Amino acid sequence: MMASFVAGELDSLPLMSRDEIESLIANGRKLVIFRGQVLRTDAWLPYHPGGDKAILHMVGRDATAEIEALHSDHARQKMLRYRIGRVDGLWKNFTPPIQGGTFRTLADMGEASSSIADSAKSDATFMSITSRSPSPVFHVDGHLRRRLKTGQERPGPLDEFDPSPKRSSPDMDGISYLDSITRDQISLDLDKYPASDLETQARILAKYRELHQRVYDEGLYNCGAFAYACDIVRYVTFFLLMIVCLRIGQYAIAGIFLGFTWHQLVFAAHDAGHMGITHDYKIDTVIGIIIADFIGGLSLGWWKRNHNVHHIVTNAPEHDPDIEHMPLFAVSHRLLGSLRSTYYDRVMKYDAVAQFLLRFQSWTYYPLLSLGRFNLYVLSWDYLLANRGPKKGPGAWHRWLELAGQVFFWTWFGYGIVYNVIPDGWSRFIFVMTSHIASSPLHVQIVLSHFAMSTTDLGPQESFPQKMLRTTMDVDCPPWLDFVHGGLQFQAVHHLFPRVPRHNLRRARTLVREFCDEVGIPYALYGFADGNKQVISRLSEVSRQAAILAKCQRTVAMRGSFLGVGHGH
């Protein structure tokens, strides 16, 4: 499955203490742990094809599971040139600087050096953080932590606890109200999932590695040529039907068939973006750019930069761009606190516009998603024109091929069809709108697996597999409908094994469910309709929380006015 390391080669690396590593990170070094080795990624950061932020979210952490899931064996071998040392035993993750973690230099610690014994005795510093902070972690009752370590399921006080009266108390200010929701949600997650202590999560990781080996052994990383051949027949059929409809003047139907073509092609682009077709970085990238840019008018590079971060920090409101849609949508109460996005490097303001729009988000959800492709054009051009992708290294040439693809797309679609073939303005409008709306169920499918799932942070020790399964749901459908969902119905499985071709995810799901039963992690599976109900319910819940927040703020403001607070003298 993975390339093995020579024991003597690993032993030849200098042993580094926890304090040494912390001090280097405090001095700006970007250190990541991979299979017991310390990688210094500073020099590679501007060259990383997946963007710098995917690496920054792993600084100070054991990134073994993430690296092995997202990278080929060839890429993992190339990482070894950045080794500067090794660590012994289980690594206790730091909170990365990009997520608000604080680090001390050796001078700050009052030491000139640090030994392994000192490191083993050291403990991570706990910081109480409010809902406005990057990654809020709160204490929970001791009886809850003890119960979780046993892995047993039983009703607890939280199951019967209704926090609504407490939350809506007029004595609360806005931040206290948001904090109370955060504490409740963290407690509920801790009650439902295995404990997030180092030893428990290490056992889950060990089982995940066994699962990953089974996926390799069963050949699930092998590309199914026949399955892709069937896909190509489907793409060509839809495209030809569009041409036929254009020739007979049925522009609305022609638009629908073009939308179906785009809808289907995105699934192949998704595989290519994850190197899931040939597993060759250059070949799959070219395939992805041809599909996304030349045929679809969307930037594969923008998607990869966005999507790689999503796979690392799934459903984290301040880090995951896939759930950062303010002021249109908020799937977490924490977004009501004007969080700063580490992806966009800006504050997602909960301003008057957001306060108005979020009242109706459960009603505007589907209409806005139906227009989502237009927003993707804007994001794609912003990415390419602002040169936000890799400027050096193996991904530097992507931008130029993508720009050529964009020119090609707007030539054949914008000029060739919309302007040159369709005779009048109204027919052009109908064709454009039907083509874009017909492809919009894809957007529903993409967000379905995450919008209704947990957005809490259980701390830096939570393992990669548990976090992926806690923040992602799968959608149940019969095998004959797999071509409609395009593998996106197996998002939980896909997040565990991003490079597995989508045609093999159904078989991998069986293995994942066995893994979940073995380690005690709930596996979230909903039908398509029920999953959508969960999403709408989440949107409605956040709207209600926004209304209560406004009530708390008005009450505090009135109390302050009554007491004379804020009046000048």
PyMOL commands that set and color helices and strands:
alter all, ss='L'
color gray80, all
select helices_A, chain A and resi 7-11+18-26+45-47+52-56+64-70+73-82+97-99+106-109+116-121+142-150+157-160+164-167+174-192+198-217+225-247+251-273+281-295+300-312+321-323+333-337+352-370+372-385+393-395+398-419+425-438+441-451+464-470+479-485+488-496+502-519+528-562
alter helices_A, ss='H'
color red, helices_A
select strands_A, chain A and resi 31-34+37-40+83-86+340-341+346-347+474-476+525-527
alter strands_A, ss='S'
color yellow, strands_A
deselect
rebuild
show_as cartoon
